[in-house]
Amino acid sequence: MTMGATMGWPAVAVLGFVLLTGVVVALGTSSTARYEFERNGARERQSPGAHRIGSHPAGSRAESRPSAGGDTQALPRAVAVRPAPAAPAGPAWWLVGDDAVVLAGPFGDRIDADWAALAGELPAVSVFGARRPDGTVAVRPSPEERAWLVDLGNQLDRLPVEWDELLTDTDPLTTLVVEVAAALVEAGLSLHDPEGSAAGGVCLMPELAAQGIVVSWRAHERMSVHHARGGAAAATVRQSMNATIADVLANLGFVVEPFDASGSSLVTALG
């Protein structure tokens, strides 16, 4: 007769449950013992470097050291400090005093430099250039000045052919025409291009007898050549613009006098 028949199925079920419970307990005890062993081993491996600073670039958050009484105190937290910006390698804006020595700078643009002089009540002027070892500045053209010279050069290229044989580096009339052109362009008036555009502008013609420059206005070809608005309108515009240009140049310090009935002006000098 088998055990199941002798003990009965209820007894067999109870016995199986007891055996299964014992197996589970044994496995749990073994796992717990293994976990404790591994944890203790990890503590032993970490203990020699417990006070070392971490590998973060700014250091560890805190470092411990024993106090006089044996307690552990936290050291101040290490902080990464950003280095100060280096001086510009190239030219910049500077404030210099009467002795041409730098008082402040560098600045990103002239407005910042002028504002710093005003706010700090510094007896200084703003200059652009590279700072020398002795504290002075080797002045150089600023980016704005270089851009302006390019614009002015493009306008001077529009001078009529009558100037080709007259323009030299030493001729006073050359200096005068450059000054007049610069003043007009600064005022927002473009020179007339007799070869490249139908648009109007200011005409500058040499007047050798008076050693001066005849300044006159030319409207767009639609008005000045084709008389789209009639001859009277073209004449009125020419007279008005010539008078305005004469006033602008006189207000900017040039010696200006009337030249002909059309309202053109003769500029002979920069007063």
C-alpha positions in Angstrom: 0.0 0.0 0.0 1.4 3.5 -0.9 2.0 6.4 1.5 -0.8 8.4 0.0 -3.2 5.6 0.8 -1.9 5.1 4.3 -1.8 8.8 5.4 -4.6 10.1 3.3 -4.4 13.1 0.9 -5.0 15.8 3.6 -1.9 14.6 5.5 0.2 14.4 2.4 -0.7 18.0 1.5 0.2 19.3 5.0 3.5 17.4 4.9 4.3 18.9 1.4 3.6 22.4 2.6 5.9 22.0 5.6 8.8 20.7 3.4 8.3 23.6 0.9 8.4 26.1 3.7 11.6 24.7 5.0 13.3 25.0 1.6 12.2 28.6 1.3 13.6 29.5 4.7 16.9 27.8 4.0 17.3 29.7 0.7 16.4 33.0 2.4 19.0 32.4 5.1 21.7 31.6 2.6 21.0 34.7 0.5 21.0 36.9 3.6 24.3 35.5 4.7 25.8 36.1 1.3 24.5 39.7 1.1 26.0 40.5 4.5 29.4 39.0 3.5 29.5 41.1 0.3 28.5 44.3 2.0 31.2 43.9 4.7 33.8 43.3 2.0 32.7 46.5 0.1 33.1 48.5 3.3 36.6 47.2 3.8 37.5 48.1 0.2 36.2 51.7 0.5 37.6 52.5 3.9 41.2 53.4 2.8 40.0 56.2 0.4 37.1 57.5 2.5 38.7 61.0 2.8 39.9 61.4 -0.7 38.5 64.3 -2.8 36.3 63.2 -5.8 37.3 63.6 -9.4 34.9 66.5 -10.1 36.7 69.5 -11.6 35.5 71.6 -8.7 36.5 69.1 -6.0 34.2 67.1 -3.7 31.2 68.7 -2.0 32.7 68.3 1.4 35.7 66.6 3.0 35.8 65.3 6.6 38.5 65.6 9.1 38.6 64.7 12.8 38.3 67.5 15.3 40.1 68.0 18.5 37.4 66.1 20.4 37.4 63.2 17.9 34.3 64.2 16.1 34.2 64.6 12.4 33.9 68.1 10.9 33.1 69.0 7.3 35.6 71.1 5.5 34.3 74.0 3.4 33.0 73.1 0.0 35.4 73.5 -2.9 34.2 76.0 -5.5 35.5 76.3 -9.1 36.5 79.9 -9.9 36.2 81.2 -13.5 39.3 82.9 -14.6 39.2 86.6 -15.4 38.9 87.4 -19.1 42.2 88.0 -20.8 43.0 91.4 -22.3 42.1 91.6 -26.0 44.8 90.5 -28.4 43.8 93.0 -31.0 42.9 96.7 -31.1 40.1 98.0 -28.9 38.6 101.2 -27.6 40.5 102.9 -24.7 40.2 106.0 -22.6 43.4 108.0 -22.5 44.3 111.2 -20.5 46.3 114.3 -21.5 49.5 112.4 -21.3 48.2 109.8 -23.8 48.3 107.1 -21.1 45.4 104.6 -20.7 43.0 105.5 -17.9 40.4 102.8 -18.6 39.6 100.0 -21.0 39.3 98.1 -23.1 35.8 98.7 -24.4 33.8 97.0 -27.1 32.8 100.2 -28.9 33.2 103.9 -28.6 29.8 104.5 -27.0 30.8 102.3 -24.1 34.1 104.1 -23.7 32.5 107.6 -23.8 29.8 106.5 -21.4 32.5 105.2 -18.9 34.3 108.6 -19.2 31.1 110.4 -18.5 30.0 108.2 -15.6 33.4 108.2 -14.0 34.0 111.9 -14.7 37.3 111.0 -16.2 39.3 113.7 -18.1 39.8 111.4 -21.0 39.1 110.9 -24.7 38.3 107.6 -26.4 40.7 106.2 -29.0 40.9 103.0 -30.9 44.1 101.1 -31.2 46.5 98.6 -29.5 47.8 99.2 -26.1 51.6 99.4 -25.9 53.7 98.0 -23.0 54.3 101.6 -21.7 50.5 102.1 -21.2 50.0 104.3 -24.3 47.9 103.4 -27.3 49.1 102.9 -30.9 46.1 104.6 -32.6 44.6 102.7 -35.6 41.5 103.2 -37.8 38.4 101.8 -36.1 36.1 99.4 -37.9 33.6 102.3 -38.3 36.3 104.5 -39.7 37.4 101.9 -42.2 33.8 101.4 -43.3 33.3 105.1 -43.7 36.5 105.4 -45.8 35.2 102.6 -48.1 31.9 104.5 -48.5 33.6 107.8 -49.2 36.0 106.1 -51.8 33.0 104.8 -53.6 31.5 108.3 -53.8 34.7 109.8 -55.0 34.8 107.3 -57.8 31.8 109.1 -59.2 33.7 112.4 -59.8 33.5 113.3 -63.5 36.5 112.9 -65.9 37.4 116.5 -65.5 39.1 115.6 -62.2 41.2 112.8 -63.6 44.3 114.9 -64.4 43.8 117.2 -61.4 43.7 114.8 -58.4 47.1 114.5 -56.8 48.2 113.9 -53.2 49.7 117.3 -52.9 47.2 119.5 -54.7 45.1 121.8 -52.5 42.1 121.4 -54.8 42.2 117.6 -54.3 42.0 118.1 -50.5 39.1 120.5 -50.9 37.1 118.2 -53.1 37.6 115.3 -50.7 36.4 117.5 -47.8 33.4 118.7 -49.7 32.4 115.2 -50.8 32.8 113.9 -47.2 30.6 116.7 -45.8 27.9 116.0 -48.4 27.9 112.3 -47.9 27.8 112.7 -44.1 24.8 115.0 -44.6 23.1 112.2 -46.5 23.6 113.5 -50.1 25.1 111.2 -52.7 27.3 112.4 -55.5 26.0 112.2 -59.0 27.4 109.3 -61.1 27.6 110.6 -64.7 28.4 107.2 -66.1 26.8 104.5 -63.9 23.2 105.7 -63.0 20.3 107.8 -64.1 19.7 108.8 -60.5 20.5 112.3 -59.6 22.9 113.7 -56.9 25.4 116.5 -56.2 27.7 117.4 -59.1 31.3 118.6 -58.2 33.1 120.3 -61.0 36.6 121.9 -60.8 36.9 125.7 -61.4 40.6 126.3 -62.0 40.3 130.0 -62.5 38.9 130.5 -59.0 40.8 127.5 -57.5 37.5 126.2 -56.3 34.7 123.7 -56.9 31.3 124.4 -58.5 28.6 122.5 -56.6 25.2 121.9 -58.2 22.3 119.6 -57.9 21.1 117.2 -60.7 17.7 115.6 -60.5 16.9 112.1 -61.8 17.0 111.9 -65.6 13.2 111.4 -65.5 13.0 115.0 -64.4 16.2 116.7 -65.6 16.3 115.1 -69.1 12.8 113.8 -70.0 11.0 116.6 -68.1 8.3 114.2 -66.8 6.9 117.0 -64.6 7.6 119.8 -67.0 10.5 122.2 -67.4 9.2 124.6 -64.7 9.1 121.9 -62.1 12.6 120.8 -63.0 13.9 124.4 -62.7 12.2 124.8 -59.3 13.6 121.6 -57.9 17.1 122.6 -59.1 16.9 126.0 -57.5 15.6 124.7 -54.2 18.2 121.9 -54.0 21.1 124.2 -54.9 20.1 126.6 -52.2 19.8 123.8 -49.7 23.2 122.4 -50.6 24.8 125.9 -50.3 23.3 126.3 -46.8 24.5 122.9 -45.7 28.1 123.5 -46.8 28.1 127.0 -45.3 26.8 125.6 -42.0 29.6 123.0 -42.1 32.3 125.7 -42.3 33.0 126.0 -46.0 33.5 129.3 -47.8 30.5 129.4 -50.3 29.5 132.0 -52.8 26.9 132.1 -55.6 28.2 131.0 -59.0 25.5 131.4 -61.7 21.8 132.0 -62.2 20.9 128.4 -61.7 21.8 128.6 -58.1 25.0 126.7 -58.3 27.7 127.6 -55.7 31.4 128.0 -55.7 33.3 126.5 -52.8 36.8 127.9 -52.4 38.0 126.8 -49.0 37.2 125.2 -45.7 37.1 128.0 -43.2 
